[in-house]
Amino acid sequence: MARHLITSAIPYINGIKHLGNLVGSQLPADLYARYLRGRGHEVLFLCATDEHGTPAELAAAKAGKPVADYCAEMHAVQAEIASGFRLSFDHFGRSSSAQNKALTQHMARRLGEAGLIREVTEQQMYSVADGRFLPDRYIEGTCPNCGFESARGDQCDNCTKQLDPIDLINPRSTVSGSTDLELRETKHLYLRQSALKGDLEAWIDGKTNWPVLSTSIAKKWLNDGDGLQDRGITRDLAWGVPAQFADAPWQGMDGKVFYVWFDAPIEYIACAQEWVDAGKGADWERWWRTDKGAADVTYTQFMGKDNVPFHTLSFPATILGSNEPWKLVDYIKSFNYLNYDGGQFSTSRGRGVFMDQALEILPSDYWRWWLLSHAPETSDAEFTWENFQASVNKDLADVLGNFVSRITKFCRSKFGETVPEGGTWGPQEDGLAEALKSRLSAYETFMDDKEVRKAAAELRAIWVLGNEYLQSAAPWVTFKEDPEKAAMQTRLGLNLIRLYANLAAPFIPDASTTMLTAMNAQNADWPTDMVEALHSLPAGHAFVVPEVLFAKISDEQREDWQMRFAGVRT
């Protein structure tokens, strides 16, 4: 049994996330965590809300609430929605936790003592209308690199280029919309990333198994233009981890906080401390410190491509620069963007289907299946209502749902609600077992390699094999001539339901539970012997016919949802 640490990019606290956020980090991370647990591995799956920085302050101000109260409320909301999507976090923490505050300040002190933090007096945008400095995301404007008109002061969401607010063309305050901005002098702390370039480059070069998307973005930031730049890690904000603290190796940072992208990744580690302090686990250090056992841990991160630079450069720079035995990530699974019906999903602009709205329309398995089977791995993907309807109806209702319904109802009508006895396997059944074994091997390979779409395609192919067998064997016809053979065919079909429930659990956990409950079965060990797996439910074993596993989406429903979500969420 191996040990796996899994983190997904922690979502900003500023509102409910859309489906693009979900498929870009949390959902595939959950898929992988569920799969590994199913294979018998020890897993620690961590996530949290990202509660500091500009997004939190702006959202709280818009809601008319103190920022601490707003963050507490939204953490509860996001945790409830995550539960609705069956995201199986071992702990869902908060970057505003006392644990993260202490660890962030500890990391900063270590970096300062190592000479990797320098003080910089600089010119920064000041809004005359707002009466305050405007850090990064308090400013929007046109990207000087790609021309995107809504680039933010720290990064362009369109081309992912790292920016400073002064780089923007036609900058404006996101607080008031004012363009009455001027440069004023202020002092900040900078992380000397440039001093760690060689270490970072060697580390990234050693990750030959990473997706091209992850390494290409990292190397672009390392080598483009003037190369890896030092990064400001403090901001003129009131909400965040204070940059001036008791044993800090600097002075004069009163009233400043650490940049959200400095403290947010540190929350991954602090989240494990929160997990222990909440009484959910023990010995967090064996997951995060290589001198305490974490050297044996495989650490995988899941994130959208816009988060890659911070996880391949800034956070590793913090860990390497601390000169402490913290666990570095082994594999970064990054995703492109999921677009919405000809445009972009956007939390800040309220465009697209949001997670709470999705759950109001349909249960989570419908969404989990479509998002994972269409995950934007090699390129951007697009959600359309037509594609969603077709995928649900064909994959979930026609292939899986229809199989479960047909075999259970046939058995009830001819043999009652117990697994029938009689008959022996023939060449057709042996052939099915061999085909399933081959497909299962491919499914496992794709899941191990975190190839989400290919794994979904193999899982569907496994369902198709059962339908093809049922159609070819036709126990309803066989029953007329050879009831015992029909009993064997039916028994095999019922055992396929249990097999499908086990294999599909990472993708569609609720449907998996429904199938297992109907079969009066517990989730079995991951199948290692296909013949044995197809005999797991013995003759005489009781079952019930489940309700419809997946209802089809009608044209009327699709048209209604298309109209309902054609506008912008306010």
C-alpha positions as CSV (number, residue, x, y, z in Angstrom):
1,M,0.0,0.0,0.0
2,A,1.4,3.3,-1.1
3,R,0.8,6.7,0.5
4,H,-0.5,9.6,-1.6
5,L,-0.9,13.3,-0.7
6,I,-3.3,15.1,-3.0
7,T,-4.2,18.8,-3.0
8,S,-6.4,20.7,-5.4
9,A,-6.0,24.4,-6.0
10,I,-7.7,26.2,-3.2
11,P,-10.7,28.3,-4.4
12,Y,-11.0,32.0,-3.7
13,I,-13.6,32.8,-1.0
14,N,-15.2,35.5,-3.2
15,G,-18.4,33.7,-4.1
16,I,-19.6,30.4,-5.4
17,K,-17.4,28.8,-8.0
18,H,-18.5,27.8,-11.5
19,L,-18.2,24.5,-13.3
20,G,-14.9,25.5,-14.9
21,N,-13.3,26.0,-11.5
22,L,-14.7,22.6,-10.4
23,V,-13.3,20.6,-13.4
24,G,-10.0,22.5,-13.3
25,S,-8.9,21.2,-9.9
26,Q,-11.2,19.9,-7.2
27,L,-13.2,17.3,-9.2
28,P,-10.3,15.5,-11.0
29,A,-8.4,15.5,-7.6
30,D,-11.4,13.9,-6.0
31,L,-11.6,11.3,-8.9
32,Y,-7.9,10.4,-8.3
33,A,-8.3,10.3,-4.5
34,R,-11.3,8.0,-4.7
35,Y,-9.6,5.7,-7.2
36,L,-6.5,5.4,-5.0
37,R,-8.6,4.6,-1.9
38,G,-10.4,2.0,-4.0
39,R,-7.1,0.4,-4.8
40,G,-6.3,0.2,-1.1
41,H,-3.8,3.0,-0.9
42,E,-3.5,5.5,2.0
43,V,-4.6,8.9,0.9
44,L,-4.7,12.4,2.4
45,F,-6.8,14.7,0.2
46,L,-6.6,18.4,1.3
47,C,-8.3,21.6,0.1
48,A,-9.3,24.9,1.7
49,T,-10.7,28.3,0.9
50,D,-8.3,31.0,-0.1
51,E,-9.5,33.8,2.1
52,H,-6.9,36.6,2.0
53,G,-6.1,39.3,-0.5
54,T,-8.1,41.6,-2.8
55,P,-10.9,39.2,-3.8
56,A,-12.0,38.7,-0.2
57,E,-11.9,42.4,0.6
58,L,-13.8,43.4,-2.5
59,A,-16.5,40.6,-2.1
60,A,-17.0,41.5,1.6
61,A,-17.4,45.2,0.8
62,K,-19.9,44.4,-1.9
63,A,-21.8,42.2,0.5
64,G,-21.7,44.9,3.2
65,K,-20.1,42.7,5.8
66,P,-16.9,42.6,7.8
67,V,-14.4,40.6,5.8
68,A,-13.8,38.0,8.6
69,D,-17.6,37.4,8.9
70,Y,-18.0,37.2,5.1
71,C,-15.1,34.6,4.8
72,A,-16.6,32.4,7.6
73,E,-20.0,32.4,5.9
74,M,-18.6,31.7,2.5
75,H,-16.4,28.9,3.8
76,A,-19.5,27.2,5.1
77,V,-21.3,27.7,1.8
78,Q,-18.4,26.3,-0.3
79,A,-18.0,23.4,2.1
80,E,-21.7,22.5,1.7
81,I,-21.5,22.7,-2.1
82,A,-18.4,20.6,-2.1
83,S,-20.2,18.0,-0.1
84,G,-23.1,18.2,-2.6
85,F,-20.6,17.3,-5.4
86,R,-19.3,14.5,-3.2
87,L,-15.8,15.9,-3.0
88,S,-14.1,13.6,-0.5
89,F,-11.7,16.0,1.2
90,D,-10.1,14.6,4.3
91,H,-10.2,18.2,5.4
92,F,-11.5,21.4,3.9
93,G,-9.5,24.1,5.7
94,R,-9.2,27.9,5.7
95,S,-6.1,30.0,4.7
96,S,-7.1,32.5,7.5
97,S,-6.5,29.8,10.1
98,A,-4.2,30.3,13.0
99,Q,-2.1,27.4,11.8
100,N,-1.5,29.1,8.4
101,K,-0.7,32.5,10.0
102,A,1.9,30.9,12.2
103,L,3.4,28.8,9.4
104,T,3.4,31.7,6.9
105,Q,5.3,33.9,9.3
106,H,7.7,31.0,10.1
107,M,8.4,30.5,6.4
108,A,9.0,34.2,5.9
109,R,11.4,34.4,8.8
110,R,13.4,31.5,7.5
111,L,13.6,33.1,4.0
112,G,14.6,36.4,5.6
113,E,17.3,34.8,7.7
114,A,18.6,33.1,4.5
115,G,19.0,36.4,2.8
116,L,16.2,35.6,0.3
117,I,13.9,38.5,1.1
118,R,14.9,42.1,0.3
119,E,13.2,45.3,1.1
120,V,12.2,47.4,-1.9
121,T,11.0,51.0,-2.0
122,E,8.9,51.4,-5.1
123,Q,6.3,53.3,-6.9
124,Q,2.8,51.9,-6.6
125,M,-0.6,52.9,-8.0
126,Y,-2.6,55.1,-5.6
127,S,-6.3,55.9,-6.2
128,V,-7.0,59.5,-5.3
129,A,-10.7,58.8,-5.4
130,D,-10.5,55.8,-3.1
131,G,-7.8,57.3,-0.8
132,R,-5.6,54.1,-0.8
133,F,-2.9,52.2,-2.6
134,L,-4.3,49.7,-5.1
135,P,-2.5,46.3,-4.9
136,D,-2.6,44.0,-7.9
137,R,-6.2,42.9,-8.2
138,Y,-7.6,46.2,-7.2
139,I,-6.6,47.3,-10.6
140,E,-7.8,46.2,-14.1
141,G,-6.8,47.3,-17.5
142,T,-5.6,46.2,-20.9
143,C,-2.9,43.5,-21.0
144,P,0.2,44.9,-22.8
145,N,1.0,41.4,-24.0
146,C,-2.2,40.1,-25.6
147,G,-4.6,43.0,-25.5
148,F,-7.1,41.4,-23.1
149,E,-9.1,44.3,-21.8
150,S,-9.8,42.9,-18.3
151,A,-6.3,41.9,-17.2
152,R,-5.6,42.2,-13.5
153,G,-2.7,43.8,-11.8
154,D,-0.9,40.6,-11.0
155,Q,-1.6,38.4,-14.0
156,C,-3.6,38.3,-17.3
157,D,-6.2,35.5,-17.1
158,N,-6.1,35.3,-20.9
159,C,-2.4,34.7,-21.7
160,T,-1.3,33.9,-18.1
161,K,1.6,36.5,-18.3
162,Q,2.8,37.8,-14.9
163,L,2.1,41.5,-14.6
164,D,2.6,44.5,-12.3
165,P,-0.2,47.0,-12.0
166,I,2.0,49.7,-13.7
167,D,2.2,47.5,-16.8
168,L,-1.5,47.8,-17.5
169,I,-2.8,50.0,-20.3
170,N,-5.6,52.3,-19.3
171,P,-5.7,51.1,-15.7
172,R,-8.7,51.7,-13.5
173,S,-9.7,51.0,-9.9
174,T,-11.8,47.9,-9.3
175,V,-13.1,49.6,-6.1
176,S,-14.6,52.7,-7.7
177,G,-13.9,52.4,-11.4
178,S,-11.9,55.6,-11.1
179,T,-9.0,56.2,-13.6
180,D,-7.6,59.0,-11.3
181,L,-4.6,57.0,-10.4
182,E,-1.0,58.1,-9.6
183,L,2.2,56.6,-8.6
184,R,3.3,57.0,-5.0
185,E,6.2,55.7,-3.0
186,T,5.8,52.6,-0.7
187,K,8.0,49.9,0.7
188,H,7.5,46.1,0.3
189,L,9.2,42.8,0.8
190,Y,10.4,40.9,-2.2
191,L,11.2,37.1,-2.4
192,R,14.5,36.7,-4.3
193,Q,13.2,34.1,-6.7
194,S,16.0,34.9,-9.1
195,A,18.6,33.7,-6.6
196,L,16.9,30.3,-6.6
197,K,16.5,30.0,-10.4
198,G,19.2,27.3,-10.8
199,D,17.6,25.2,-8.1
200,L,14.2,25.6,-9.5
201,E,15.4,24.9,-13.1
202,A,17.1,21.7,-12.0
203,W,14.1,20.6,-10.1
204,I,11.7,21.2,-13.0
205,D,14.0,19.6,-15.5
206,G,13.9,16.4,-13.3
207,K,10.1,16.2,-13.7
208,T,10.1,14.4,-17.1
209,N,6.7,12.8,-16.5
210,W,4.8,16.1,-16.0
211,P,2.2,17.1,-18.5
212,V,3.6,19.4,-21.2
213,L,1.2,22.1,-20.1
214,S,2.7,22.2,-16.6
215,T,6.4,22.2,-17.7
216,S,5.9,24.6,-20.6
217,I,4.3,27.3,-18.4
218,A,7.0,26.9,-15.8
219,K,9.9,27.1,-18.3
220,K,8.3,30.1,-20.0
221,W,8.3,32.0,-16.7
222,L,11.9,30.8,-16.0
223,N,13.4,31.9,-19.3
224,D,11.2,34.4,-21.2
225,G,12.5,38.0,-21.3
226,D,14.8,38.7,-18.4
227,G,14.1,35.3,-16.8
228,L,12.7,34.6,-13.4
229,Q,11.9,37.8,-11.5
230,D,11.9,38.6,-7.8
231,R,8.4,38.7,-6.6
232,G,6.7,41.1,-4.2
233,I,5.3,39.2,-1.2
234,T,3.6,42.0,0.7
235,R,0.6,44.2,0.0
236,D,-1.0,47.4,1.5
237,L,-4.1,45.6,2.8
238,A,-5.8,45.3,6.1
239,W,-6.9,41.7,5.7
240,G,-4.3,38.9,5.7
241,V,-1.3,37.5,7.6
242,P,0.6,40.5,9.1
243,A,4.0,41.0,7.6
244,Q,5.4,42.6,10.8
245,F,5.6,40.1,13.7
246,A,7.6,39.5,16.8
247,D,10.7,37.7,15.5
248,A,10.6,39.1,11.9
249,P,14.1,39.9,10.6
250,W,12.9,43.3,9.3
251,Q,11.1,46.4,10.6
252,G,8.8,49.0,9.0
253,M,6.2,46.6,7.6
254,D,3.4,47.6,10.0
255,G,0.1,47.8,8.3
256,K,1.1,45.4,5.5
257,V,0.1,41.8,5.0
258,F,1.7,39.0,3.0
259,Y,0.6,38.7,-0.6
260,V,-2.2,36.1,-0.9
261,W,-0.1,34.1,-3.4
262,F,2.6,33.8,-0.7
263,D,0.4,32.5,2.1
264,A,-2.2,30.5,0.1
265,P,0.0,27.6,-1.0
266,I,1.5,27.4,2.5
267,E,-2.1,26.6,3.6
268,Y,-1.7,23.2,2.0
269,I,0.7,22.3,4.8
270,A,-1.3,24.2,7.4
271,C,-4.4,22.4,6.3
272,A,-2.9,19.1,7.4
273,Q,-2.2,20.7,10.8
274,E,-5.9,21.8,10.9
275,W,-6.9,18.2,10.0
276,V,-5.1,16.9,13.1
277,D,-6.3,19.7,15.4
278,A,-9.8,19.0,14.3
279,G,-9.4,15.4,15.5
280,K,-9.7,13.9,12.0
281,G,-6.2,12.5,11.8
282,A,-2.8,12.2,13.5
283,D,0.8,13.0,12.8
284,W,0.6,15.6,10.0
285,E,4.4,15.7,9.7
286,R,4.6,12.2,8.2
287,W,2.8,13.7,5.2
288,W,4.8,17.0,4.9
289,R,8.3,16.6,6.3
290,T,10.7,14.3,4.6
291,D,12.6,13.8,7.9
292,K,9.4,12.5,9.5
293,G,8.3,10.0,6.8
294,A,7.1,12.1,3.9
295,A,9.9,10.9,1.7
296,D,7.8,7.9,1.1
297,V,4.8,10.0,0.1
298,T,3.8,10.7,-3.6
299,Y,2.5,14.3,-3.7
300,T,0.1,15.2,-6.6
301,Q,-1.4,18.7,-7.2
302,F,-4.3,19.5,-9.4
303,M,-4.9,23.0,-10.8
304,G,-5.9,25.1,-13.7
305,K,-3.2,26.4,-16.0
306,D,-3.4,29.9,-14.6
307,N,-2.2,28.6,-11.2
308,V,0.8,26.7,-12.6
309,P,3.4,29.5,-12.3
310,F,2.8,29.9,-8.6
311,H,3.0,26.1,-7.9
312,T,6.0,25.4,-10.1
313,L,8.1,28.5,-9.1
314,S,6.8,30.7,-6.2
315,F,5.7,28.0,-3.8
316,P,8.7,25.7,-4.5
317,A,11.0,28.7,-4.1
318,T,9.5,29.2,-0.6
319,I,10.1,25.6,0.3
320,L,13.6,25.4,-1.2
321,G,14.6,28.7,0.3
322,S,13.4,27.8,3.8
323,N,16.1,25.1,3.8
324,E,13.8,22.9,5.8
325,P,12.8,19.3,4.9
326,W,9.4,20.0,3.5
327,K,7.8,17.7,0.9
328,L,7.9,19.1,-2.7
329,V,5.3,18.2,-5.2
330,D,6.0,15.1,-7.3
331,Y,3.4,15.6,-10.1
332,I,1.4,18.6,-11.2
333,K,-1.7,17.8,-13.2
334,S,-2.8,21.0,-14.9
335,F,-5.9,21.7,-17.0
336,N,-6.8,24.1,-19.7
337,Y,-10.0,26.2,-19.5
338,L,-13.5,25.0,-19.8
339,N,-15.5,27.6,-21.7
340,Y,-19.2,28.2,-21.6
341,D,-21.4,28.2,-24.7
342,G,-19.2,30.3,-27.0
343,G,-17.6,32.4,-24.2
344,Q,-15.7,32.1,-20.9
345,F,-16.9,31.1,-17.5
346,S,-16.1,33.8,-15.0
347,T,-16.6,34.0,-11.3
348,S,-15.9,37.8,-11.1
349,R,-18.2,38.5,-14.0
350,G,-20.9,35.9,-13.1
351,R,-21.0,34.1,-16.4
352,G,-21.9,30.4,-16.8
353,V,-23.4,27.7,-14.6
354,F,-22.3,27.9,-11.0
355,M,-22.0,24.9,-8.7
356,D,-25.0,25.7,-6.6
357,Q,-27.2,26.2,-9.6
358,A,-26.0,22.9,-11.2
359,L,-27.1,21.0,-8.1
360,E,-30.5,22.7,-8.1
361,I,-31.0,21.3,-11.7
362,L,-29.6,17.7,-11.4
363,P,-27.8,15.5,-9.0
364,S,-24.1,15.7,-8.8
365,D,-23.3,12.5,-10.8
366,Y,-24.7,14.0,-14.0
367,W,-22.3,16.9,-13.7
368,R,-19.4,14.8,-12.5
369,W,-19.6,12.4,-15.5
370,W,-19.9,15.1,-18.1
371,L,-17.1,17.3,-16.7
372,L,-14.7,14.5,-16.2
373,S,-15.4,12.8,-19.5
374,H,-14.8,16.2,-21.2
375,A,-12.0,17.5,-19.0
376,P,-9.9,20.2,-20.7
377,E,-6.6,18.3,-20.5
378,T,-4.9,18.8,-23.9
379,S,-6.8,21.9,-24.9
380,D,-9.6,24.2,-23.9
381,A,-13.0,22.5,-23.9
382,E,-16.5,24.0,-24.2
383,F,-19.7,23.2,-22.3
384,T,-22.8,23.3,-24.4
385,W,-26.2,22.2,-23.4
386,E,-26.6,20.0,-26.4
387,N,-23.4,18.1,-25.7
388,F,-24.4,17.8,-22.0
389,Q,-27.8,16.4,-22.9
390,A,-26.3,13.9,-25.4
391,S,-23.7,12.7,-23.0
392,V,-26.1,12.1,-20.2
393,N,-28.7,10.4,-22.3
394,K,-26.3,8.2,-24.2
395,D,-23.6,7.3,-21.6
396,L,-25.5,7.4,-18.3
397,A,-29.1,6.6,-19.3
398,D,-28.8,4.4,-22.4
399,V,-25.6,2.5,-21.6
400,L,-25.3,2.1,-17.8
401,G,-28.8,2.9,-16.6
402,N,-30.4,0.7,-19.3
403,F,-28.2,-2.2,-18.5
404,V,-29.0,-2.1,-14.8
405,S,-32.7,-1.8,-15.4
406,R,-33.0,-4.5,-18.0
407,I,-31.2,-7.2,-16.1
408,T,-32.7,-6.6,-12.7
409,K,-36.2,-6.4,-14.1
410,F,-35.8,-9.5,-16.2
411,C,-34.4,-11.4,-13.2
412,R,-37.3,-10.3,-11.0
413,S,-39.9,-11.4,-13.6
414,K,-38.4,-14.8,-14.3
415,F,-36.5,-15.8,-11.1
416,G,-37.6,-13.4,-8.4
417,E,-35.4,-11.0,-6.5
418,T,-32.6,-13.4,-5.8
419,V,-29.5,-14.3,-7.8
420,P,-30.6,-17.4,-9.8
421,E,-28.7,-20.7,-9.7
422,G,-27.9,-23.1,-12.5
423,G,-26.0,-23.3,-15.7
424,T,-22.3,-23.0,-16.4
425,W,-20.1,-20.6,-18.4
426,G,-19.4,-21.2,-22.0
427,P,-17.1,-19.6,-24.6
428,Q,-19.2,-16.4,-24.7
429,E,-18.8,-15.8,-21.0
430,D,-15.0,-16.6,-21.1
431,G,-14.7,-14.1,-24.0
432,L,-16.5,-11.4,-22.0
433,A,-14.2,-12.0,-19.0
434,E,-11.1,-11.6,-21.2
435,A,-12.4,-8.5,-22.8
436,L,-13.3,-7.0,-19.4
437,K,-9.8,-7.9,-18.1
438,S,-8.2,-6.1,-21.0
439,R,-10.4,-3.0,-20.6
440,L,-9.8,-2.9,-16.9
441,S,-6.1,-2.9,-17.4
442,A,-6.4,0.0,-19.7
443,Y,-8.7,1.8,-17.3
444,E,-6.2,1.3,-14.5
445,T,-3.3,2.6,-16.6
446,F,-5.2,5.8,-17.5
447,M,-6.3,6.4,-13.9
448,D,-2.7,5.8,-12.6
449,D,-1.5,8.3,-15.2
450,K,-4.3,10.7,-14.4
451,E,-5.5,10.7,-18.0
452,V,-9.0,11.6,-17.0
453,R,-10.8,11.6,-20.4
454,K,-9.2,8.4,-21.5
455,A,-10.1,6.8,-18.3
456,A,-13.7,7.8,-18.7
457,A,-13.8,6.4,-22.2
458,E,-12.5,3.1,-21.0
459,L,-15.1,3.0,-18.2
460,R,-17.8,3.6,-20.7
461,A,-16.4,0.8,-22.9
462,I,-16.6,-1.5,-20.0
463,W,-20.3,-0.7,-19.6
464,V,-20.7,-1.2,-23.3
465,L,-19.3,-4.8,-23.1
466,G,-22.1,-5.7,-20.6
467,N,-24.7,-4.3,-23.0
468,E,-23.3,-6.2,-25.9
469,Y,-23.2,-9.4,-23.9
470,L,-26.8,-8.9,-22.8
471,Q,-27.9,-8.2,-26.3
472,S,-26.1,-11.2,-27.8
473,A,-26.9,-13.7,-25.0
474,A,-30.5,-12.5,-24.9
475,P,-31.5,-14.4,-21.7
476,W,-35.1,-13.5,-22.3
477,V,-34.9,-15.7,-25.4
478,T,-32.7,-18.4,-23.9
479,F,-35.2,-18.8,-21.0
480,K,-37.7,-20.3,-23.4
481,E,-35.4,-23.2,-24.4
482,D,-32.9,-23.5,-21.6
483,P,-33.9,-21.8,-18.3
484,E,-30.7,-22.9,-16.5
485,K,-28.5,-21.2,-19.1
486,A,-30.6,-18.1,-18.9
487,A,-30.1,-18.2,-15.1
488,M,-26.4,-18.3,-15.6
489,Q,-26.5,-15.4,-18.1
490,T,-28.7,-13.4,-15.6
491,R,-26.4,-14.2,-12.7
492,L,-23.5,-12.9,-14.7
493,G,-25.4,-9.7,-15.5
494,L,-26.2,-9.1,-11.9
495,N,-22.5,-9.6,-11.0
496,L,-21.6,-7.0,-13.7
497,I,-23.7,-4.5,-11.8
498,R,-21.5,-5.0,-8.7
499,L,-18.4,-4.8,-10.8
500,Y,-19.6,-1.6,-12.5
501,A,-20.5,-0.1,-9.1
502,N,-16.9,-0.6,-7.9
503,L,-15.2,0.7,-11.0
504,A,-17.5,3.7,-11.5
505,A,-17.3,4.9,-7.9
506,P,-14.6,7.5,-8.6
507,F,-16.7,9.0,-11.3
508,I,-20.3,8.7,-10.1
509,P,-20.2,7.8,-6.4
510,D,-23.9,8.2,-5.8
511,A,-24.9,5.9,-8.6
512,S,-22.3,3.4,-7.4
513,T,-23.9,3.4,-3.9
514,T,-27.3,3.0,-5.5
515,M,-26.1,0.0,-7.5
516,L,-24.4,-1.6,-4.5
517,T,-27.4,-1.1,-2.3
518,A,-29.7,-2.6,-4.9
519,M,-27.4,-5.6,-5.1
520,N,-27.4,-5.8,-1.3
521,A,-23.6,-5.7,-1.5
522,Q,-20.7,-3.9,0.0
523,N,-18.0,-2.2,-2.0
524,A,-15.7,-5.0,-2.8
525,D,-11.9,-4.9,-3.0
526,W,-10.7,-3.7,-6.4
527,P,-10.9,-6.6,-8.8
528,T,-7.7,-8.5,-9.5
529,D,-9.3,-11.7,-10.9
530,M,-12.0,-11.0,-13.4
531,V,-13.5,-14.4,-13.2
532,E,-13.7,-14.2,-9.4
533,A,-15.2,-10.7,-9.6
534,L,-18.0,-12.0,-11.9
535,H,-18.9,-14.7,-9.3
536,S,-18.9,-12.4,-6.3
537,L,-22.7,-12.5,-5.9
538,P,-23.6,-16.2,-5.3
539,A,-26.9,-17.9,-6.2
540,G,-29.6,-17.2,-3.7
541,H,-28.2,-13.7,-2.9
542,A,-31.1,-11.2,-2.5
543,F,-31.3,-8.0,-4.4
544,V,-33.9,-5.3,-5.3
545,V,-34.7,-3.6,-8.6
546,P,-33.4,0.0,-8.2
547,E,-35.2,3.1,-9.2
548,V,-34.2,4.7,-12.6
549,L,-30.5,5.2,-12.2
550,F,-30.3,8.2,-14.6
551,A,-33.3,10.0,-16.1
552,K,-32.9,11.3,-19.6
553,I,-32.8,15.0,-20.3
554,S,-35.6,16.1,-22.5
555,D,-35.4,18.7,-25.2
556,E,-37.8,20.9,-23.2
557,Q,-35.5,20.8,-20.2
558,R,-32.5,21.6,-22.3
559,E,-34.2,24.5,-23.9
560,D,-35.4,25.8,-20.6
561,W,-31.9,25.6,-19.1
562,Q,-30.3,27.3,-22.1
563,M,-32.6,30.2,-21.7
564,R,-32.3,30.4,-18.0
565,F,-28.5,30.6,-18.1
566,A,-28.1,32.7,-21.2
567,G,-27.6,35.9,-19.2
568,V,-25.2,36.8,-16.5
569,R,-25.5,35.8,-12.9
570,T,-25.8,38.9,-10.7
